[in-house]
């Protein structure tokens, strides 16, 4: 690996210092090979005053130190050795670039960003890679499990939320290890936060009838809600859904959506009914969003108004449409493995939370529990 310290003349007349690499080197933040690394240091092309000469001397010295540091890193990498200087890199800057990369891929990064917000609240605005080790990860887990929510200083952060934020955080840590910012993957030795089975306020048929008979006067919230009810999509998936994601299978005579599902961050081919397609309105061409005005904060507020109007304020959660979709399929006798695939769950175990036997089935079973010898 070789490199040279060079300068390039700018339109302003100043000289921009940069390192010219040959052959190109891998830039872990930009995720590509590069020939030039500009140092954001500028020289006066023709220094006249003592101050200009002093500035040139200072910037040349700084550039030389950076150059030597980069050459050391390349030498260590070429020999399979870890570069300890990487530990002084800014973790927040790396996390920001990681998140932006995910956003370019169409991934919903809300939980990634929230995880970093909790980290900043705990560690402050300055955080380097050298602070990260096995002990740190254990302490951050404990912090998430005991801290209050960012939304309310009085409400404790729910364990399932803590689990989600920690999972997104360690994805960044694992990426940093692969990019050689860390000497080892500490996440392998620290168990993740487990999810807990929570009581789910699932909408029953009578409550659904009340909601549909008293629709909210907000077309976007209403149609996105009913589409979630008929498709089982999460809010994050509906928010990014484009008309170009909607397809019709001639062979199967049915509609399907093909997207990168934001939460599991993997491709998802999901078949939906004609009824679900009809709620979307007239199909448009191109990459326009199907629900361009869909906003989580406004949707949550309007949803609370809608549910409260029929006495169901406690069930005013957009995710309840997905719960209703899943439980309806199971109650109608659909195989749990099929339902798991419809929900894009990685494991059937996740789907089993919807498979609790409904009261109607248990009532029928009770009438069969009769011993004929007692009559």
Secondary structure, 3 states (H helix, E strand, C coil): CEEEEEEEECCCCCEEEEEEEEEEEEECCCCEEEEEEEEEEEECCCCCCHHHHHHHHHHHHHHHHHHHHHHHHHHHHHCCCCCHHHHHCEHHHHHHHHHHHHHHCCCCCHHHHHHHHHHHHHHCCCCEHHHCCHHHHHHHHHHHHHCECCCCCCCECCHHHHHHHHHHHHHHHHHHHHCCCCCCCHHHHCCCCCCCCCCCCCCCHHHHHHHHHCCCCCHHHHHHHHHHHHHCCCHHHHHHCEHHHEEEECCCCEEEEEEEECCCCEEEEEEECHHHHHCCCCCCCCCCECCCCCCHHHHHHHHHHHHHCCCCHHHCCCHHHHHHHHHHHHHCCCCHHHHHHHCCCCCHHHHHHHCCCCHHHHHHHHHHCCCHHHC
